[in-house]
Amino acid sequence: QIDSLAVKRRGDVRKAKLYYLRDLSGKAARIKEKLS
């Protein structure tokens, strides 16, 4: 039970990091569009 919980949490963290990075790159692209 504990193991599956740990795996689930690790997956959530990875997902969160993915969304965070995607959001960062999206913001960067938006800023670039404004500058150009």
C-alpha positions as CSV (number, residue, x, y, z in Angstrom):
1,Q,0.0,0.0,0.0
2,I,2.7,2.4,1.0
3,D,4.8,1.6,-2.1
4,S,1.9,2.3,-4.5
5,L,1.3,5.6,-2.7
6,A,4.9,6.6,-3.1
7,V,4.9,5.7,-6.8
8,K,1.7,7.7,-7.3
9,R,3.2,10.7,-5.5
10,R,6.3,10.5,-7.6
11,G,4.2,10.4,-10.8
12,D,2.3,13.4,-9.6
13,V,5.5,15.3,-9.0
14,R,6.8,14.4,-12.5
15,K,3.5,15.5,-14.0
16,A,3.6,18.8,-12.0
17,K,7.1,19.4,-13.2
18,L,6.0,18.8,-16.8
19,Y,3.1,21.2,-16.6
20,Y,5.4,23.8,-14.8
21,L,8.0,23.5,-17.6
22,R,5.4,23.7,-20.3
23,D,3.9,26.8,-18.6
24,L,7.4,28.4,-18.4
25,S,8.2,27.8,-22.1
26,G,4.7,29.0,-23.0
27,K,5.2,32.3,-21.1
28,A,8.7,32.7,-22.7
29,A,7.2,32.2,-26.1
30,R,4.5,34.8,-25.3
31,I,7.1,37.3,-24.1
32,K,9.1,36.7,-27.3
33,E,6.1,37.4,-29.4
34,K,5.5,40.7,-27.6
35,L,9.1,41.8,-28.1
36,S,9.3,41.0,-31.8
